[in-house]
Amino acid sequence: QVPLVESGGGSVQAGGSVRLSCTGSSADVHASKCMAWFRQFPGKGREPVAAISIDSGTTYYAESMKGRSVLSRDSAKFSVYLQMDSLKPEDAAMYFCAASAPWSSRVCSSPAWPGPDRYFYWGQGTQVPVSA
């Protein structure tokens, strides 16, 4: 069973918007305190986009998408949503949802939150192509 299920990817034109959704599918994932989105370009490692504390709703953004994205959560639905606006062709990537291990605390509030190794659960990714 895939621990995180993403949806919402799809082709978008430059300047357009997309909203990605991610839902936890198991009780273990539901106990995570920090969820995040990463993106990966062909031949590259995963880079952070944003993270959110499930309890407080506090958000953290990487410089690449700061001001162009909003991350929110619905705790009752064990879901997070990434709204991305003013997309550029260089934003085209595979986007992955991630969640911290239930035994890990303060992942989001740590300066290390952008590190993929801080997250235990991953989705399969959703492609976001951006055409010029």
N, C-alpha and C positions, 0 to 999 in steps of 0.2 A: 504494500500500500504506500503510495506516495504521500509523504507527510504534509506537504504543502501543495495546494492546487492553484495555479495561476490562470488568469483569463484576461481578455481585453486587448491582447496584442493584435496587430494587423497593420496593413499599409496606411501611411498617412503622408500628406504632402508637407513640405517645408512650411513652417509657420503655423501648422495645425496643432491639434491637441490629441491626446490619448489618455485613457484612464485604465490603469491596470488594477486588477483585483487579486487578492491572495487569501485563501482560506485554509486554516489548519484542519486536518482531517482525523486527528486522534487526540485522546485525552492527554498524552504526553506533550504534544505540541500546544494544546490549549493552556498548559501550565507555563509556557514560555513568557518571560517578562520583557523581551526585546525582539522586535521583528524589523527586518530591513529589506531593502531592494539593492541588488547589485546588477551590473551589466557587464557583458563580455563581448569584446570585438574579436573577429576572427584572428586566431594566432596569438591572442593576448590573454592575460589573467583577468580575473573578475575584479572590477573596480566598484567602490561603493557609490550609491546614489543618495540614499537617505535611510534613516532608522527612526523607530518610534518606540517609546516606552509604553507598554500596554497598560500599566497601572495609571500613570499620570498623563499620558498623551503627549509628553514632551517629545519634540522632534529634533532631529539632527540632520543636516544636509551637507553633502559634499559640494565643493566649490563649483564643480562642473554643472550642477543643476540648481544651485541656489538661486532663488528668485524666479525660476521657471517651473518649479515643481512644488506640490503640496502633498504631504503624506498624512493620512488620517487613519483612524481605526474605529471599528465597531466591536467592542469587547464581547458583547452578547452573541455576536455571530462569529467570533474568533477570526475576524477578517481585518485586513488592512487594504488601503486603497492609495494608489499613487497616481495623482493627476499631473500630467506633464504638458506644458504649453510652450508655444513658440519653438517648436521642435526644429532642429537643423539636420541636414543630411548626416553630419558627424555624430548625431545621437542614435543613428541606426545601429542596433545591437540586439543580442539576446538578453532579455531581462529576467533575472532570477529573484525569487522571494526566498528569504532565509529567516530562521528563528533560532534564538539561543536555547541552550539546553535548560530544562526546568530547574536543574540544580545550580545553574549559574546566575549570579546576581550582579546587578549594576553593569551589564554589558553595554547598554545604551549610553549610560552616563560616563563611561570610561573613555579616555582619549583614544583608546584602541578600538572603538566601535567600528571604524571603517575596515578593520581586518577581517577577511573572509574566515580566518581560522577561529574567530570568536563565535561562530554560529555552528549549530549542530544539525539543524534540519534544513533541507533545501527542496525547492520545487524543481520541476523539470525544465522550467524556463518558457518564456513566451517571446516570440520574435516581434520586433518593432522595426519594420523597414520605413525609412523616410526618404521620399523622392524629392528631388530638387524642383 
